[in-house]
Amino acid sequence: MRTTRRTAVAAAALIALGGIAPATAMTAPAAMPTAAVSCGVTWGSLAKAASDSRLGDGTITNVRSGRHTCFDRVVVDVAGIPASKVGYHVRYVDTVRAPGSGLAVPLAGGARMQVEVTVPAYDSSGRATYRPADRTKVVNVTGYDTLRQVALAGSFEGQTTFGVGVRARLPMRVMVLDGPGTGSRLVIDVAHRW
């Protein structure tokens, strides 16, 4: 019993001197750092295009954006026609030009992307179906990794053009998806890195 008491006293003295921490004060080992997400982007930065069949009376109604783990996204909502009838041409350019006038559209960022959609932003009577509060900044991309600005360049002769300011010439992919409802949406993803 004396040995046990001496051991307890010695252990208490070491604890008091900082030599051994009591079991209740021990901390858990630090968590292992989370591994970086592997995005596996294989899209490339060359132009992407799809022709349309020019059937139907689709119109552009909205533009949205989103942030994802590996890319930033721009979505152009099209009412009245399915995905199979939406044509597009998306490419990096030195200068985005307004349709009709050919005027340069200023954009923030190190690279500029011209997005042409074969759908007007007006109806058959010429009334606008898409009116952003600010044509130079149709969506707020503040704090995005890749996107710097999205602007409406114009809608002319059944085609609508957007300018997208990007941090650098990064890989992109483009797709047209059905929905919501009877409409469709043009989706442009720009990767955060190569």
Secondary structure, 3 states (H helix, E strand, C coil): CHHHHHHHHHHHHHHHCCCCCCHHHCCCCCCCCCCCCCCCCCCCCCCEEECCCCCCCCEEEEEEEEECCCEEEEEEEEECCCHHHCCEEEEEECCEECCCCCCEECCCCCEEEEEEECCCCECCCCCECCCCCCCCCCCCCCCCCCEEEEEEEEEECCEEEEEEEECCCCCEEEEEEECCCCCEEEEEEEECCC
